[in-house]
Amino acid sequence: MNFSLVPLHKHPQYLQECCELLNSEWKRSLTARLHSLKSSSDDLPVSFILLQNKRLIGHLKLSSIPSIKHGCFMESVVIRQTERGKGFGRILMQMCEDYCEKNGLNVIYLTTKGQEGFYKKLGFKECLPISIYGYSSNLNISKSVTVKSSAPVAPPMPNTNNILSQVKIKTHMNKESKNDQSRWYVVKANASICVDKQRSL
């Protein structure tokens, strides 16, 4: 099979088809989607498409993270629905890792909702989330509030146990590459586990 990972802005003939692929997974107006895809450039952000014999199979986008010089944020990772389960997602990810390594990007971040198993098969582990502007920080801000004795007592908080058990939390992931070794991290909201797994690229 002949696969290639190419920047979308250098192959504009796939723009409309790429819009349809992305909108089949995440609905968005055509105008907004085209605007986002047309922002692809030789620098970040860049939208990549995975082609198999000139046929569009998948897409992903890499964007810069202002506070992490050699890092990028990966988003809109999608494989054509009819082509899923054939290993194309793994090929797309590997080709993207190769691009990042060649271009001095040694940390890749992403979020996912429902595809944790796929990324865990690639070696991802859980750790703390970051924002696209850099690592999150816990600011211990305290605010003193004076309550007058005439103020009414606040009502009890609602029981949210049933609601929270139904909420699906996005999973954040990153990959750090150092020379020929890689460390993958998976982040679940407020998780305190951070386990390293090293593997050769």
Buried (B, 14 or more C-beta within 10 A) or exposed (E): EEBBBBBBBEBEEBBEBBBEBBEEBEEBEEEEBBEBBEBBEEEBBBBBBBBBEEEBBBBBBBBBBEEBEEBBBBBBBBBBEEBEEEEBBEBBBBBBBEBBBEBEBBBBBBBBEEBBEBBBEBBBBBBBBBEBEEEEEEEEEEEEEEEEEEEEEEEEEEEEEEEEEEEEEBBBBBBBBEEEEBBBBBBBEEBEEEEEEEEEE
